[in-house]
Amino acid sequence: MKISLLKTIYFISVSIIFSSCTNSISSDSKINKTVETDSLNYNKGDTINILDSLDFSDGNWKLYITAPYAYMNYNDTSFVNQMDSSFGKDYSTEVFNSLTYDLYTENFKNFCVSTTNINELNELKKISSFKIKGGYMSTAYLQIYFLKNNKLILQIELLAEKNNVGINHQKYGYMKAINDDKLISFIKKLKPDNFENFKNSEVE
């Protein structure tokens, strides 16, 4: 009974986050999120490297990976206190791990990681091949942003569930990662940043 109740409360909390998170994050952040960088046409079943057109040696680049849904829950102190007091210490940690694909206890304590290291950006580029599946694969808990000279170049919705790592692409729908394990390992080694830094990014 307790497990069933926990699941019920968890899913209620997630649905509340979904309804409020998008508007709140977009209104707080100065980043324009409508970006299309690829003018080529591909078909379902094709495998493409989504970062192939990005030259990280040209200009000043920064990569942000954020967990906006977990961030919104964390800022709701009443939610955190209620979960921990009702269901045991650190139950909220389980929720945050669920909303970050278990990355919260790795390097997402601040719900944001980032890098400006060209070697790391090129490493990510090498493992960013995805196969076009089409459709839309649920709500992605992670958001990836590539900024060049403070200008948003590319935004990606990332899903990182077990046996289901992929992205929701604006143009091609759901695309499954070819190098899923390498992609997750890469994210885990990025340095934590502050979500507030991302929200306050000065973007042209």
C-alpha positions in Angstrom: 0.0 0.0 0.0 2.8 2.4 0.9 4.6 1.7 -2.4 1.4 2.3 -4.3 0.8 5.6 -2.5 4.3 6.7 -3.1 3.9 6.1 -6.8 0.6 8.0 -6.9 2.1 11.0 -5.2 5.1 10.9 -7.4 3.1 10.9 -10.6 0.9 13.7 -9.3 3.9 15.8 -8.6 5.4 15.1 -12.0 2.2 16.1 -13.8 2.2 19.3 -11.8 5.7 20.0 -12.8 5.0 19.4 -16.5 2.1 21.9 -16.5 4.2 24.7 -14.9 7.8 24.1 -15.8 7.9 25.0 -19.5 6.3 28.5 -19.1 8.4 29.3 -16.0 11.7 28.3 -17.5 11.1 30.0 -20.8 10.0 33.2 -19.1 13.0 33.3 -16.7 15.7 32.4 -19.3 16.9 34.9 -21.8 17.6 32.2 -24.3 15.5 32.0 -27.5 14.8 28.3 -27.9 13.5 28.2 -31.5 16.5 27.1 -33.5 16.9 25.0 -36.7 20.4 24.5 -38.0 20.0 21.7 -40.5 18.5 22.4 -43.9 19.1 18.9 -45.3 16.3 16.4 -45.5 16.5 12.9 -44.1 14.1 9.9 -43.9 13.0 7.6 -41.2 15.7 5.0 -40.6 18.6 7.3 -41.6 21.4 7.7 -39.1 22.9 11.2 -38.9 25.3 13.1 -36.6 23.3 16.0 -35.3 26.5 18.0 -34.5 28.3 17.4 -37.8 27.8 21.0 -38.9 29.1 22.6 -35.8 32.7 23.8 -35.8 33.9 24.2 -32.2 37.2 25.7 -33.3 35.4 28.8 -34.6 34.3 31.2 -31.9 33.6 30.7 -28.2 31.4 27.8 -27.5 29.6 26.7 -24.3 27.5 23.6 -23.7 24.8 23.5 -21.1 22.9 20.4 -20.1 20.0 21.2 -17.7 17.3 19.3 -15.8 14.5 21.9 -15.7 11.8 19.6 -14.2 13.9 18.5 -11.3 14.9 22.2 -10.8 11.3 23.3 -10.5 10.6 20.5 -7.9 13.7 21.5 -5.9 12.6 25.1 -5.7 9.3 24.0 -4.2 10.5 23.6 -0.6 7.1 22.6 0.7 7.2 19.6 -1.7 10.7 18.6 -0.6 9.8 18.9 3.1 6.5 17.0 2.7 8.1 14.2 0.8 10.9 13.7 3.2 8.8 14.0 6.4 6.0 11.8 5.1 8.0 9.0 3.5 11.5 9.1 5.1 14.6 11.2 4.9 15.9 11.8 1.4 12.8 10.5 -0.4 13.0 13.7 -2.4 16.4 12.5 -3.7 14.6 9.6 -5.3 12.3 12.0 -7.1 15.2 14.1 -8.3 17.0 11.0 -9.5 13.8 10.0 -11.4 13.7 13.4 -13.0 17.4 13.4 -14.1 17.7 9.7 -15.2 19.7 9.0 -12.0 22.1 11.8 -12.7 21.1 13.8 -9.6 23.5 11.9 -7.3 26.2 11.9 -10.0 26.8 15.5 -11.0 23.3 17.1 -11.3 23.0 18.4 -7.7 22.6 21.9 -9.2 20.5 20.6 -12.1 23.0 21.9 -14.6 26.4 20.8 -16.1 28.4 22.7 -18.6 31.7 22.9 -20.5 33.7 25.2 -22.7 36.4 22.7 -23.4 36.9 22.2 -27.1 38.3 18.7 -26.6 35.2 17.7 -24.7 32.9 19.3 -27.3 34.6 17.5 -30.1 34.4 14.2 -28.1 30.7 14.7 -27.8 30.5 15.4 -31.5 32.1 12.1 -32.3 29.4 10.2 -30.4 26.3 12.2 -31.5 25.0 9.9 -34.2 21.3 9.2 -33.9 18.9 7.0 -35.9 15.6 8.6 -37.0 12.6 6.7 -35.5 10.0 9.5 -35.9 7.1 10.3 -33.6 7.5 11.7 -30.2 9.0 9.7 -27.3 7.4 11.0 -24.0 8.7 14.1 -22.2 12.5 14.6 -22.1 13.8 15.5 -18.7 17.1 16.9 -19.9 17.7 19.9 -22.2 21.0 20.5 -24.1 22.0 23.9 -25.3 24.9 24.8 -27.6 25.9 28.5 -27.4 28.4 30.2 -29.7 29.6 33.7 -28.7 26.5 33.9 -26.4 24.1 33.0 -29.2 22.0 29.9 -29.1 22.9 27.7 -32.0 21.2 24.4 -31.1 18.8 23.1 -28.5 18.1 19.4 -28.0 15.6 17.5 -25.8 17.4 14.4 -24.4 15.9 11.2 -23.0 18.3 9.0 -21.0 16.2 6.1 -19.8 17.6 2.7 -19.4 17.7 1.0 -22.9 16.2 4.2 -24.3 18.6 7.0 -24.9 17.6 9.5 -27.6 16.4 12.9 -28.5 13.2 14.6 -29.6 14.3 16.6 -32.7 12.2 19.6 -33.9 12.3 18.3 -37.5 12.6 14.6 -37.4 10.9 13.6 -34.2 12.4 10.9 -31.9 15.9 9.8 -32.8 17.6 6.9 -31.0 21.3 7.3 -29.9 23.8 5.0 -31.6 26.4 5.4 -28.8 24.1 5.5 -25.8 26.5 4.3 -23.2 29.3 6.6 -24.4 26.8 9.5 -24.4 25.7 8.9 -20.8 29.3 8.5 -19.7 30.2 11.8 -21.3 27.4 13.6 -19.4 28.4 12.1 -16.1 32.0 13.5 -16.3 30.9 17.1 -17.0 31.4 19.6 -14.3 28.4 20.8 -12.3 27.3 24.4 -13.0 24.5 26.5 -11.4 21.1 26.4 -13.1 20.8 30.1 -12.2 23.9 30.8 -14.4 22.1 29.2 -17.3 18.9 31.1 -16.7 20.8 34.4 -16.6 22.8 33.7 -19.7 23.2 36.8 -21.8 22.3 35.6 -25.3 22.3 37.8 -28.4 
